[in-house]
Amino acid sequence: MDWWKKKDGVDGYTAVEDPGVKSVKNIYGYYKKFGYKTIVMGASFRNKGELIELAGLDRLTIAPKLLDELKASNDPVPQILKASESAAAYQGEKLDVSEASFRFLINEDACATEKTAEGIRGFSADLRKLEEVIRAQM
């Protein structure tokens, strides 16, 4: 969300308009439409509205604070995502998943390019720290 808020020059989005929520819904619809045997898991959502908008997703990681908020709430949580309905609603075509196509498509999406690289750098840094801890224990 932070990437999109900065790009769009806004303070935030409604849960329905949140770019991350929209992206996860799009990914879910794609994989369900084309019958991929995979689990779609959303992560890093920051408020109850985003979680409710993704109710029905295969998996969600949810921060303890948000779990407590959901537990304390009496708001209804209808199943928003249903595999068959999401598949039927997906309007895109099946993608060419060759390496060349992947490289082109990811470079066409500035958010995906930047956030993927950021994530890889973060995981690499964490791996180096873990290796140092293990070496220190030997």
Buried (B, 14 or more C-beta within 10 A) or exposed (E): BEBBBEEEEEEEBEBEEBBBBBBBBBBBBBBBBEEEEEEBEBEEBBBBBBBBBBBBBBEBEBEEEBEEBBEEEEEEEEEBBBBEBBBEBBEEEEEEEEEEEEEEEEEEEEEBEEEEEEEEEEEEEEEEEEEEEEEEEE
